[in-house]
Amino acid sequence: MDCKNIRKASLPGFSLIEISIVLLIIGIIAGATLKGKDMINTAKLKSVATDMQVLQLAFQEYGNLYNTLPGDDKSASAKFPGAANGDGDGKFSEEDAGKVFSHLFRAGLIESETFKVPKISGKYELIVENNVLKLKLSKAGAAFLTGKQIIALIAKCHEILGNEDIIETDPSELSQDASQKYIVKVKIY
């Protein structure tokens, strides 16, 4: 048999160049997806910092308009039918904190009696710790933000509010452990 007459059978398949192009395209798509998720998370954190600014400004505006603190306003029912009065002592109790959103809403300074739903998830609530009114961000009362998110949120608050010292975390020490979760508290008054 003559070897010259044997034809090599061509096997179907992809060349190395074709495989490389496909892998490159997959890599670009995966990279864009990861970057897109990071950009969305950053936007959500910026939204939380903006919510904090909105609340602080509404709080100050209420004080300027009515010469009293929202939630502590002892004549709120006279100003806003259906509103509950505060005790007017110039200090915040848990009971006063529960009236702040209602007073701000009825004064037309925020959009809802429950303030807002955070874009990052969780829930905002007002608490009083050591006679300081704070906005707490948690999920079903539990911690849910990562250390990386907290650091980014502090940076956004510094950028928007100009003061990162108003932010507290629970637990207070930031950890590099990715499984550690945090609750955020922001000083309002």
C-alpha positions in Angstrom: 0.0 0.0 0.0 1.3 3.4 -0.9 1.3 5.9 1.9 1.0 8.8 -0.5 -2.6 7.8 -1.4 -3.9 7.7 2.2 -5.7 10.9 2.9 -5.7 12.3 6.3 -9.2 12.5 7.7 -10.1 15.9 9.0 -11.6 15.9 12.4 -14.1 18.6 13.2 -13.0 20.9 16.1 -12.0 24.4 17.1 -8.6 25.9 16.6 -6.6 27.3 19.5 -7.4 30.8 18.2 -11.1 30.2 18.2 -11.0 28.8 21.7 -8.9 31.8 22.9 -11.4 34.3 21.4 -14.3 32.5 23.2 -12.5 32.5 26.5 -11.6 36.2 26.1 -15.2 37.1 25.5 -16.4 35.0 28.5 -13.7 36.8 30.6 -14.9 40.2 29.5 -18.5 39.4 30.2 -17.7 38.0 33.7 -15.5 41.0 34.5 -18.2 43.5 33.4 -20.8 41.6 35.5 -18.7 41.7 38.6 -17.9 45.4 38.1 -21.6 46.1 37.5 -22.5 44.4 40.8 -19.9 46.5 42.6 -21.2 49.7 41.0 -24.8 48.8 42.1 -23.6 48.1 45.6 -21.8 51.4 45.7 -24.9 53.2 44.5 -27.0 51.6 47.2 -24.5 52.6 49.9 -24.5 56.2 48.5 -28.3 56.1 48.7 -28.1 55.2 52.4 -25.7 58.1 53.1 -28.1 60.4 51.2 -31.0 59.1 53.3 -29.1 60.0 56.4 -28.5 63.5 55.0 -32.2 63.9 54.2 -33.2 63.0 57.7 -30.6 65.3 59.3 -31.7 68.2 57.1 -35.4 67.5 57.8 -34.6 67.3 61.5 -32.9 70.7 61.4 -35.6 72.3 59.3 -38.3 71.2 61.8 -36.3 72.8 64.6 -36.0 76.0 62.5 -39.7 76.1 61.6 -41.2 75.2 64.9 -38.5 76.0 67.5 -38.7 72.5 69.0 -37.5 69.0 68.2 -39.6 66.6 66.1 -40.8 63.8 68.3 -40.4 66.0 71.4 -42.9 68.6 70.2 -45.5 69.1 72.9 -47.8 71.0 70.6 -47.6 68.7 67.5 -51.3 67.8 67.7 -52.2 71.5 67.4 -50.0 71.9 64.3 -50.8 68.6 62.7 -54.3 67.0 63.3 -53.9 63.4 64.4 -50.2 63.8 65.5 -49.2 62.6 68.9 -47.6 65.2 71.2 -44.1 64.7 72.6 -43.3 65.6 76.2 -41.4 68.8 75.4 -38.6 68.3 77.8 -35.9 68.9 75.2 -34.5 65.3 75.6 -35.3 62.2 73.6 -36.9 59.1 75.1 -37.8 56.0 73.2 -41.3 57.3 73.1 -40.2 60.6 71.6 -38.1 58.7 69.0 -41.2 56.8 67.9 -42.9 60.1 67.0 -40.1 61.8 65.0 -40.9 60.3 61.6 -44.6 61.2 62.1 -43.8 64.8 63.0 -41.4 65.2 60.1 -43.9 63.6 57.6 -46.8 65.8 58.8 -44.6 68.9 58.5 -44.0 67.9 54.8 -40.2 67.3 55.4 -40.0 63.6 54.6 -42.1 61.5 52.1 -43.5 58.8 54.5 -44.3 58.2 58.1 -41.9 55.3 58.1 -39.2 57.5 56.4 -37.8 55.2 53.7 -36.9 51.7 52.9 -33.1 51.5 52.5 -32.0 50.5 49.0 -29.3 48.2 50.5 -32.0 46.2 52.3 -32.9 46.2 55.9 -34.9 48.8 57.8 -34.4 52.2 59.3 -35.5 52.9 62.9 -34.9 55.6 65.4 -33.4 54.6 68.7 -32.1 56.5 71.8 -28.8 55.5 73.3 -27.1 57.6 76.1 -29.6 60.4 75.4 -28.5 60.6 71.8 -31.1 60.0 68.9 -29.7 57.6 66.3 -30.9 56.2 63.0 -30.3 52.4 63.1 -29.9 50.4 59.9 -30.5 46.7 60.5 -32.3 43.7 59.0 -34.9 42.2 61.3 -33.1 43.7 64.2 -29.9 41.8 63.3 -26.6 42.7 61.7 -26.3 42.3 58.0 -23.7 44.6 56.5 -20.1 43.4 55.9 -17.0 45.2 57.0 -16.3 46.2 53.4 -19.7 47.7 53.1 -19.3 49.6 56.4 -16.0 51.1 55.2 -17.6 52.2 51.9 -20.5 53.6 53.8 -18.3 55.6 56.1 -16.5 57.0 53.0 -19.8 57.9 51.4 -21.0 59.6 54.6 -17.8 61.6 54.8 -18.3 62.6 51.1 -22.0 63.6 51.5 -22.3 64.6 55.2 -18.7 65.8 55.7 -18.4 63.9 59.0 -17.7 60.2 59.4 -17.6 60.5 63.2 -21.4 60.4 63.4 -21.4 56.7 62.3 -21.2 53.9 64.8 -21.2 50.2 64.2 -22.3 47.3 66.3 -19.9 45.6 67.0 -17.7 48.6 67.2 -14.5 47.0 66.0 -14.3 46.5 62.2 -13.0 43.1 61.3 -11.3 41.7 58.2 -13.4 38.5 58.7 -15.8 38.4 55.8 -18.4 36.5 57.9 -18.6 39.3 60.5 -21.8 41.3 60.1 -22.6 44.8 61.4 -25.5 47.1 62.4 -25.0 50.8 61.5 -26.1 53.6 63.8 -25.9 57.3 62.7 -26.2 60.1 65.3 -29.1 62.4 64.4 -29.3 64.6 67.5 
